[in-house]
Amino acid sequence: MNTKKTTTDLHWNSRAASVANDVEVNLMDIFQREIEYDYVCRYLEPHMRVLEVGCGNGFSTDRFRALVEHVDAFDYAEQMIERARTAFGETNNRFIHDNVLSPSALDGPYDCTICVRVLINLAGLDEQKRAISNLAELTKPNGILILAEGFTDGFGSLNDLRAAVGLPLLEPASINFYSAMSDLQPTLDEAFTLEETFHLGAYDYLTRVLYPLVVGPENAKHNSNFSERCSDLARAFNPDDFAPLSRMRGLVLRRR
Ligand SMILES: C[S@@+](CC[C@H](N)C(=O)[O-])C[C@H]1O[C@@H](n2cnc3c(N)ncnc32)[C@H](O)[C@@H]1O
């Protein structure tokens, strides 16, 4: 396995060591992730052997493993894997140290591959395409890849709206690389057929536009009561008209 570490890898190792609360290690916005689970978990079935890419501290693995036969969950940050083993243990799952760019310790192909917010941690479009080709190899014919990633498309539309109402622009995290959805489409099309999509447009509109407008951008915080109400509302009403405002997009892809 290639063991060269980037600033991004060091960032995740350091979060594994420094963030006390298991729920916040992988993503600060805990309500966002609950909505993501609603979508991802609806595709999981009890007979499945699942591969979870970039599992971080294992918080999501703990959810996924309750719904399927087995999960192999891997991450490139060694300290994430150590923390996952300590915090959640291995039951019908393994926590594995591996790299999506050159996987060597996995036991594929799998019925279902889940990749949430991992491609954005790679260095650029070429690495993202390489990762997708590797995930295609690791997913069984007729199996599914659930890809939930941030794209420039959503950030751009959300920022246009923020600018129109006088809010400062959102800056994607400096460790992340966002591509346009259309940049990855040809690589996805080589091995997969797109079956369904999902988005968090209503949640992003409510928490990233309405909320800062009401309380002031400097007062809008993650995991507040307001965010929780927004997540309740976004769960009940998330029309596709809001999809362009979604920072992350979910793609459910069938392996050919
Ligand atoms: C934003 S976190 C997402 C964690 C989890 N998927 C979630 O949604 O909560 C990104 C994770 O991807 C991992 N990662 C980054 N580059 C990777 C690579 N090349 N191979 C495997 N994992 C990687 C990071 O170490 C980090 O734990």
The ligand as an SDF file (V2000), in Angstrom:
LIG
                    3D

 27 29  0  0  0  0  0  0  0  0999 V2000
  -15.1210   13.2300    5.9420 C   0  0  0  0  0  0  0  0  0  0  0  0
  -14.5120   11.7260    6.5990 S   0  0  0  0  0  0  0  0  0  0  0  0
  -15.9560   10.7400    6.2620 C   0  0  0  0  0  0  0  0  0  0  0  0
  -16.0760    9.5670    7.1390 C   0  0  0  0  0  0  0  0  0  0  0  0
  -17.3440    8.7500    6.9360 C   0  0  0  0  0  0  0  0  0  0  0  0
  -17.4180    8.1830    5.6110 N   0  0  0  0  0  0  0  0  0  0  0  0
  -18.5730    9.5770    7.2310 C   0  0  0  0  0  0  0  0  0  0  0  0
  -19.3190    9.8980    6.3310 O   0  0  0  0  0  0  0  0  0  0  0  0
  -18.7920    9.9100    8.3920 O   0  0  0  0  0  0  0  0  0  0  0  0
  -13.3820   11.1800    5.3310 C   0  0  0  0  0  0  0  0  0  0  0  0
  -12.6190    9.9150    5.6950 C   0  0  0  0  0  0  0  0  0  0  0  0
  -11.9830    9.4400    4.4980 O   0  0  0  0  0  0  0  0  0  0  0  0
  -10.7040    8.9420    4.8590 C   0  0  0  0  0  0  0  0  0  0  0  0
   -9.8270    8.9000    3.6760 N   0  0  0  0  0  0  0  0  0  0  0  0
   -9.2340    9.9470    3.0790 C   0  0  0  0  0  0  0  0  0  0  0  0
   -8.4750    9.5160    2.0550 N   0  0  0  0  0  0  0  0  0  0  0  0
   -8.5890    8.1650    2.0040 C   0  0  0  0  0  0  0  0  0  0  0  0
   -8.0320    7.1470    1.1880 C   0  0  0  0  0  0  0  0  0  0  0  0
   -7.1880    7.4450    0.2190 N   0  0  0  0  0  0  0  0  0  0  0  0
   -8.4090    5.8750    1.4060 N   0  0  0  0  0  0  0  0  0  0  0  0
   -9.2610    5.5570    2.4200 C   0  0  0  0  0  0  0  0  0  0  0  0
   -9.7920    6.4740    3.2540 N   0  0  0  0  0  0  0  0  0  0  0  0
   -9.4730    7.7680    3.0470 C   0  0  0  0  0  0  0  0  0  0  0  0
  -10.2410    9.9310    5.9150 C   0  0  0  0  0  0  0  0  0  0  0  0
   -9.1710    9.4070    6.6890 O   0  0  0  0  0  0  0  0  0  0  0  0
  -11.5170   10.1740    6.7120 C   0  0  0  0  0  0  0  0  0  0  0  0
  -11.6550    9.2900    7.7930 O   0  0  0  0  0  0  0  0  0  0  0  0
  1  2  1  0
  2  3  1  0
  2 10  1  0
  3  4  1  0
  4  5  1  0
  5  6  1  0
  5  7  1  0
  7  8  2  0
  7  9  1  0
 10 11  1  0
 11 12  1  0
 11 26  1  0
 12 13  1  0
 13 14  1  0
 13 24  1  0
 14 15  1  0
 14 23  1  0
 15 16  2  0
 16 17  1  0
 17 18  1  0
 17 23  2  0
 18 19  1  0
 18 20  2  0
 20 21  1  0
 21 22  2  0
 22 23  1  0
 24 25  1  0
 24 26  1  0
 26 27  1  0
M  CHG  2   2   1   9  -1
M  END
$$$$
